[in-house]
Amino acid sequence: MDSIFAQTDAFALLAQQAPDWQWHGPDIPLPQDGTTYLWLDEQGLHLAPDWREEAPPLIWPDPLPAHPDFLTGLAALHQGQWEACTAAWEAWPVLLQHLQDLRWMVWGQGGPAALPASPEAPFSAYRQAHNRAVQAHFAPQTAAEARAEYVGERYARALALAPDLSWHAYTLRLWASWLIDQGEYAQLMSHVAQLDPEALPAPAYHALLSLRCRAQLLQTPYEAPLPEALKTDLRACMNYFQGISWPIETSLLLMDAAQIAEREGHFAEALGYLNQALSHLEEEAEDLKGQALLQKGMLLFAWTQADQPQFCQPAIEALQAALGYFPQDQAPAVFADIHHHLGILYAERPASPEKAALWAAVSASSFREALAWYTREQAPYQYGVICNNYGNALTRYRGSERADYFQKALDYYREALSVRDQRYPYERAITLLNFLEASWKVGNPEGFNHDRYEDMRAKVEEVRSLVSEPDLLAEAQRHADGLDQLMNTISA
């Protein structure tokens, strides 16, 4: 932000005193692409809403001093020179309070400035309510439910005080992001639906429309068809943000489009969207790039599970790249999830006989990383999922002691069954069938193992008692037939 747009001809003196700024006269139209900018009129300087989220979403005092010292301090602030900014603004207590709020938002230093007396000016009252809502939004709290109610009340008050529709939309966008994080999709949809798109600036309208699309995508059950209107709105937002070179919002929408394409089984289309998103993020937000890489890795993983093993290696590469953005000490759950999927992929990765043992070891290492976080005590359901998949992976490992892999697989299936109890009949049946399959291949050095035979019989009957799905019952019957044949052979 180094430009000032003057809405009055009386700016020559200030322009002369602040030569480092680019000054534009009244004949130059104001930007319409969502970038924040300064503009000058007879009342002073004003700062337009920052729709591109290039700075903390606090609203500045208005009007701002049309004084060279203010511009000197603002330039120092943009360069991270907080002390120089403080010295330049010492004549304006309201700016020093705002600087304290910014320091708290950016660095977590100190705390929000003390609340002044209730302001009389309508915009000042709105600004104060908005900033306190933002501070409540981003403040660390322990009581999540109380915090949600508190933040909602703060945003509702700011919305009620908004002086016009544009500022109302600016506050609503932040609240909408909060509502998405809280899973309050219906409330978000209701608020956005009340806005008149014809009365909103284009950046405001499309920013809110993209959030509505995201909320609608998140609240639609995975198995349900997605409304065509959602796809149309998403495409309109994507075209708009691409047209004004807004890379972060464009990338978010491309990631949403990829999610829609994947849900509809269009893997190649989804991959194209994610590659586009990553191209937009080459020099942008690192955390968002990590999310895009993670989504790409998970997409390619799903593709491999749809009988497309040629995507196994690209999936591994994408997930390995994503790991760099989710270190174990900062994002342990994501770190563990990535390793869980890597464990599966390394087990399924085509390998020559001489490298099979190496990839088996790498796969096992990834499963152990996942189980270090998802323990039986802290996350029993996830523990069961990972143990079941680790057991499956062990049955795919190749090496000089293959029978040991099957015995170890049975151990992990037992671990999965210890938490996949009767509350999860489908999941338990799947693990029981996996156990039965491995039981046929495990080594029996002493010949016929009667205890194992009886155990397999019991597991077949348990599957039949748990589920009614024809494919699972057919699988159970296959094992029952095999056991009958085995007993006939032994008895002959």
C-alpha positions in Angstrom: 0.0 0.0 0.0 2.0 3.0 -1.3 -0.7 4.9 -3.1 -3.1 7.7 -2.0 -6.1 8.6 -4.1 -7.2 12.2 -3.6 -10.8 13.1 -3.9 -10.0 16.7 -3.7 -7.6 19.1 -5.5 -6.3 20.4 -2.1 -3.6 17.8 -1.7 -0.6 19.4 -3.3 0.9 20.5 0.0 0.6 17.1 1.7 1.9 15.4 -1.4 4.9 17.7 -1.3 5.5 16.9 2.3 5.2 13.1 1.7 7.0 12.6 -1.6 7.6 8.8 -1.0 3.9 8.1 -1.6 2.3 7.8 -5.0 -0.5 10.5 -5.3 -3.4 10.2 -7.7 -5.7 13.1 -8.4 -9.5 13.1 -8.5 -9.5 12.1 -12.1 -8.1 8.6 -11.2 -10.9 6.2 -10.2 -10.6 4.3 -6.9 -9.4 0.7 -7.1 -12.2 -1.9 -7.4 -10.2 -5.1 -7.0 -10.4 -5.5 -3.2 -7.0 -4.1 -2.4 -6.8 -1.7 0.5 -5.8 1.9 -0.2 -5.7 5.3 1.3 -7.9 8.1 0.0 -8.1 11.8 0.9 -11.0 14.1 1.1 -11.8 17.3 3.0 -12.2 15.4 6.3 -8.8 13.7 6.2 -7.4 10.4 5.1 -9.4 7.1 5.0 -8.4 3.5 4.7 -10.5 1.3 2.5 -11.6 -2.2 3.7 -8.9 -4.8 3.3 -10.8 -7.5 1.4 -7.6 -9.3 0.4 -6.7 -9.9 4.0 -3.2 -8.6 3.6 -3.1 -7.3 7.2 -4.8 -8.0 10.5 -8.6 -7.4 10.1 -8.8 -4.6 12.5 -10.5 -1.4 11.4 -8.5 1.8 11.6 -9.8 5.1 13.1 -11.6 7.3 10.6 -10.7 9.9 9.5 -7.0 9.5 9.8 -4.7 12.6 10.2 -3.9 14.2 6.9 -0.4 14.9 8.2 3.0 14.0 7.0 3.9 12.5 10.5 1.0 10.0 10.1 2.3 8.9 6.7 5.8 8.6 8.1 4.6 6.4 10.9 2.5 4.3 8.5 5.5 3.8 6.2 7.6 2.7 9.3 4.9 0.3 10.3 4.9 -1.3 6.9 8.6 -1.9 7.3 8.1 -3.5 10.7 9.7 -0.5 12.5 7.3 -0.3 15.5 9.3 2.1 17.6 9.7 4.6 14.8 5.9 4.3 14.2 5.2 5.0 17.8 7.5 8.0 17.8 5.8 9.4 14.7 2.3 9.0 16.2 2.9 10.3 19.7 0.5 13.2 19.1 -2.5 10.8 18.4 -3.5 8.6 21.4 -6.1 6.8 19.3 -3.5 5.7 16.8 -1.2 4.5 19.6 -4.1 2.4 21.0 -4.6 1.0 17.5 -0.9 0.2 17.3 -1.1 -1.7 20.6 -4.0 -3.7 19.2 -2.0 -4.5 16.0 1.1 -5.5 18.1 -1.1 -7.9 20.1 -2.7 -9.4 16.9 0.7 -9.8 15.0 3.1 -10.7 17.8 0.9 -11.7 20.8 2.7 -9.0 22.8 0.9 -7.3 25.6 -2.9 -7.2 25.2 -5.6 -5.3 23.5 -5.7 -1.6 24.3 -8.0 -0.6 27.1 -11.5 0.1 26.0 -12.1 3.9 25.8 -15.4 5.5 26.8 -18.3 4.7 24.6 -17.7 6.7 21.4 -20.4 9.1 20.2 -19.5 9.0 16.4 -21.4 6.1 14.7 -18.4 4.8 12.8 -16.2 4.9 15.9 -18.8 2.8 17.8 -18.9 0.3 15.0 -15.1 0.2 14.7 -14.7 -0.4 18.4 -17.4 -3.3 18.3 -15.8 -4.8 15.2 -12.2 -4.8 16.6 -13.4 -6.3 19.9 -15.1 -9.0 18.0 -12.0 -9.8 16.0 -9.9 -9.8 19.2 -12.4 -12.2 20.8 -12.2 -14.4 17.6 -8.5 -14.8 17.7 -7.9 -14.7 21.5 -6.9 -18.0 23.1 -9.6 -19.5 25.2 -10.2 -22.7 27.1 -14.0 -22.9 27.2 -14.9 -23.5 23.6 -18.7 -23.3 24.0 -18.6 -20.1 26.0 -16.1 -18.6 23.6 -18.4 -19.4 20.6 -21.3 -17.6 22.2 -19.2 -14.7 23.3 -17.6 -14.2 19.8 -21.1 -14.5 18.2 -22.4 -11.8 20.5 -19.5 -9.5 19.7 -19.9 -9.9 15.9 -23.7 -9.5 16.1 -23.2 -6.2 17.9 -20.7 -5.0 15.3 -23.1 -5.9 12.5 -25.9 -4.0 14.1 -23.6 -0.9 14.3 -22.2 -1.1 10.7 -22.7 2.3 9.1 -23.3 0.9 5.6 -23.7 -2.3 3.7 -20.0 -2.5 2.6 -18.8 -2.4 6.2 -21.5 -4.7 7.3 -20.3 -7.2 4.7 -16.7 -6.8 5.9 -17.6 -7.8 9.5 -19.9 -10.5 8.2 -17.1 -12.1 6.2 -15.0 -12.5 9.4 -17.9 -13.9 11.3 -18.7 -16.2 8.4 -15.2 -17.6 8.6 -15.7 -18.2 12.4 -19.0 -19.9 11.8 -17.4 -22.3 9.2 -14.8 -23.2 11.8 -17.6 -23.8 14.3 -19.6 -25.9 11.9 -22.5 -23.4 12.0 -23.2 -23.6 8.3 -27.0 -22.9 8.4 -26.4 -19.6 10.4 -23.8 -18.5 7.9 -26.1 -19.3 4.9 -29.0 -17.3 6.6 -26.9 -14.2 7.1 -25.4 -14.2 3.6 -28.8 -14.8 1.9 -30.1 -11.6 3.4 -27.6 -9.4 1.5 -28.4 -7.7 -1.8 -25.6 -8.5 -4.2 -26.5 -5.5 -6.4 -25.8 -3.2 -3.5 -22.4 -4.7 -2.6 -18.9 -3.9 -4.0 -17.8 -6.8 -6.3 -15.0 -8.0 -3.9 -17.4 -8.0 -1.0 -20.1 -9.9 -2.9 -17.7 -12.6 -4.3 -15.9 -13.0 -1.0 -19.2 -13.7 0.8 -20.5 -15.9 -2.0 -17.3 -18.0 -1.9 -17.8 -18.6 1.8 -21.4 -19.5 1.2 -20.3 -22.1 -1.3 -17.8 -23.5 1.1 -20.4 -23.8 3.8 -22.8 -25.5 1.4 -20.2 -27.9 0.3 -19.3 -28.8 3.9 -22.9 -29.3 5.1 -23.9 -31.4 2.1 -23.7 -35.1 3.1 -20.8 -36.8 1.2 -23.1 -39.3 -0.4 -25.7 -36.7 -1.5 -25.5 -35.0 -5.0 -24.3 -31.5 -4.9 -26.6 -28.7 -6.1 -25.9 -27.4 -9.6 -26.3 -23.8 -8.2 -23.4 -24.4 -5.9 -21.1 -25.4 -8.8 -22.3 -22.3 -10.8 -21.7 -19.9 -7.9 -18.2 -21.5 -7.3 -17.3 -21.1 -11.0 -18.4 -17.5 -10.9 -16.3 -16.7 -7.9 -13.3 -18.5 -9.4 -13.5 -16.6 -12.6 -13.9 -13.3 -10.7 -10.9 -13.8 -8.4 -8.7 -15.1 -11.3 -9.6 -12.0 -13.3 -8.4 -9.6 -10.6 -5.3 -11.7 -9.7 -6.3 -12.7 -6.2 -4.2 -15.8 -5.8 -5.1 -16.9 -2.3 -8.9 -16.7 -2.7 -8.5 -18.3 -6.2 -6.5 -21.2 -4.7 -9.1 -21.7 -2.0 -11.8 -21.9 -4.6 -9.8 -24.3 -6.8 -9.4 -26.5 -3.7 -13.1 -26.5 -3.2 -13.7 -27.3 -6.9 -11.2 -30.2 -6.5 -13.2 -31.5 -3.5 -16.4 -31.4 -5.6 -14.8 -33.2 -8.6 -13.4 -35.9 -6.3 -16.7 -36.5 -4.7 -18.2 -37.0 -8.1 -15.4 -39.4 -9.1 -13.7 -37.1 -11.5 -10.1 -37.6 -10.2 -8.3 -36.1 -13.2 -10.4 -33.0 -13.1 -9.8 -32.7 -9.3 -6.0 -33.1 -9.8 -6.0 -30.4 -12.4 -7.7 -28.0 -10.0 -5.2 -28.8 -7.3 -2.2 -28.3 -9.6 -3.6 -24.9 -10.6 -4.0 -24.0 -6.9 -0.4 -24.9 -6.2 0.8 -22.8 -9.1 -1.0 -19.8 -7.6 0.6 -20.5 -4.3 4.3 -20.6 -5.4 5.1 -17.4 -3.5 2.0 -17.1 -1.3 0.8 -18.4 2.1 2.9 -21.4 3.2 0.1 -22.9 5.4 -2.3 -22.9 2.5 0.3 -24.5 0.2 0.7 -27.2 2.8 -3.1 -27.8 2.8 -3.2 -28.0 -1.0 -0.3 -30.5 -1.1 -2.1 -32.6 1.6 -5.3 -32.5 -0.4 -3.4 -33.5 -3.5 -1.8 -36.4 -1.7 -5.1 -37.6 -0.3 -6.7 -37.3 -3.8 -3.9 -39.4 -5.3 -4.2 -41.9 -2.4 -8.0 -42.3 -3.2 -7.1 -42.8 -6.8 -4.8 -45.6 -6.0 -7.5 -47.2 -4.0 -9.7 -47.1 -7.0 -7.5 -49.7 -8.8 -5.1 -47.1 -10.2 -1.7 -48.2 -8.7 0.3 -46.0 -11.1 -0.6 -43.0 -8.8 1.0 -44.6 -5.8 4.4 -42.9 -6.2 2.9 -39.5 -7.0 0.7 -39.8 -3.9 3.8 -40.6 -1.8 5.6 -37.6 -3.2 2.8 -35.2 -2.5 2.3 -36.5 1.1 6.0 -36.4 1.8 6.0 -32.8 0.5 3.0 -32.0 2.8 4.9 -33.4 5.8 7.2 -30.4 5.6 4.3 -28.1 6.4 2.9 -30.2 9.3 5.8 -31.0 11.7 5.0 -33.4 14.5 5.5 -30.8 17.3 3.1 -28.3 15.7 0.5 -30.4 14.0 0.8 -33.9 15.5 -2.7 -35.2 14.4 -2.1 -34.2 10.7 1.5 -35.6 10.9 0.1 -38.9 12.2 -2.7 -38.9 9.5 -0.1 -38.4 6.7 2.1 -41.2 8.1 -1.0 -43.5 8.3 -1.6 -43.0 4.6 2.1 -43.3 3.7 2.2 -46.6 5.6 -0.6 -47.9 3.3 1.0 -46.5 0.1 4.5 -47.9 0.8 2.9 -51.3 1.4 1.2 -51.1 -2.0 4.0 -49.5 -3.9 5.3 -51.8 -6.7 8.8 -52.8 -5.9 11.4 -55.2 -7.2 12.2 -58.2 -5.0 15.5 -56.7 -3.8 13.8 -53.5 -2.6 10.7 -55.1 -1.2 12.1 -55.5 2.3 13.2 -51.8 2.3 9.7 -50.5 1.4 8.2 -52.9 4.0 10.4 -51.3 6.6 9.5 -47.8 5.5 5.8 -48.7 5.6 6.1 -50.1 9.1 8.0 -47.0 10.3 5.1 -44.8 9.1 2.5 -46.9 10.8 4.5 -46.7 14.1 4.6 -42.9 13.7 0.8 -42.8 13.3 0.2 -45.1 16.3 2.5 -42.9 18.5 -0.2 -40.2 18.3 -3.4 -42.3 17.9 -3.2 -44.5 20.9 -5.8 -46.9 22.2 -6.4 -44.7 25.3 -6.6 -41.3 23.7 -8.2 -42.1 20.3 -9.6 -45.7 20.3 -11.6 -45.4 17.1 -8.6 -44.1 15.0 -6.4 -46.6 16.8 -8.6 -49.4 15.4 -8.6 -48.0 11.9 -4.8 -47.8 11.8 -4.2 -51.2 13.4 -6.6 -52.8 10.8 -4.8 -51.1 8.0 -1.4 -52.0 9.4 -2.5 -55.6 9.5 -3.6 -55.3 5.8 -0.2 -53.8 5.0 1.7 -56.6 6.7 -0.1 -59.2 4.5 1.4 -57.4 1.5 4.9 -57.2 2.7 7.4 -59.4 0.9 10.6 -60.7 2.5 12.5 -63.8 3.5 10.2 -64.5 6.5 6.8 -63.8 5.0 4.9 -66.1 7.4 6.1 -63.9 10.2 4.3 -60.9 8.5 1.0 -62.8 8.6 1.4 -63.7 12.3 2.1 -60.0 13.0 -0.9 -59.1 10.9 -3.1 -61.2 13.2 -1.7 -59.5 16.2 -2.7 -56.1 14.8 -6.1 -57.3 13.8 -6.6 -58.4 17.4 -5.6 -54.9 18.5 -8.2 -53.5 16.1 -10.8 -55.9 17.4 -10.1 -54.8 20.9 -11.6 -51.4 20.2 -13.9 -52.2 17.3 -16.5 -53.7 19.5 -20.3 -54.2 19.0 -20.8 -50.4 18.7 -19.1 -50.6 15.3 -20.6 -53.7 13.6 -19.5 -52.9 10.1 -15.9 -52.0 11.0 -15.7 -55.1 13.3 -16.9 -57.4 10.5 -14.4 -56.0 8.1 -11.5 -56.7 10.6 -12.9 -60.1 11.3 -12.8 -60.9 7.6 -9.3 -59.6 7.3 -8.3 -61.8 10.2 -9.8 -64.8 8.5 -8.0 -64.1 5.3 -4.6 -63.8 7.1 -5.4 -66.9 9.1 -5.3 -69.1 6.0 -1.8 -67.9 5.2 -0.1 -67.9 8.6 2.4 -70.6 9.2 1.3 -73.8 11.0 4.6 -75.7 11.7 2.8 -78.4 13.6 0.3 -79.2 10.9 -3.4 -78.8 11.6 -4.1 -76.2 14.3 -7.4 -77.1 15.9 -7.5 -74.0 18.1 -7.1 -71.8 15.0 -9.8 -73.7 13.2 -12.3 -73.2 16.0 -11.3 -69.5 16.2 -12.0 -69.1 12.5 -15.3 -70.9 12.8 -16.3 -68.5 15.6 -15.3 -65.5 13.6 -17.3 -66.6 10.6 -20.4 -66.9 12.8 -19.8 -63.5 14.4 -19.6 -61.8 11.0 -23.0 -63.3 10.1 -24.4 -62.0 13.3 -23.1 -58.5 12.8 -24.0 -57.4 9.3 -26.5 -58.0 6.5 -24.5 -56.7 3.5 -24.6 -59.4 0.8 -20.9 -58.9 -0.1 -19.7 -59.3 3.4 -21.9 -62.4 4.0 -20.7 -63.9 0.8 -17.1 -63.4 2.0 -18.0 -65.1 5.3 -19.5 -68.0 3.4 -16.4 -68.4 1.3 -14.4 -68.8 4.5 -17.0 -71.2 5.9 -16.8 -73.3 2.8 -13.0 -73.4 3.0 -13.2 -74.5 6.6 -15.7 -77.3 5.7 -13.3 -78.5 3.0 -10.4 -78.4 5.4 -12.2 -80.5 7.9 -13.3 -83.0 5.2 -9.6 -83.3 4.2 -8.5 -83.8 7.7 -11.2 -86.4 8.4 -10.6 -88.4 5.3 
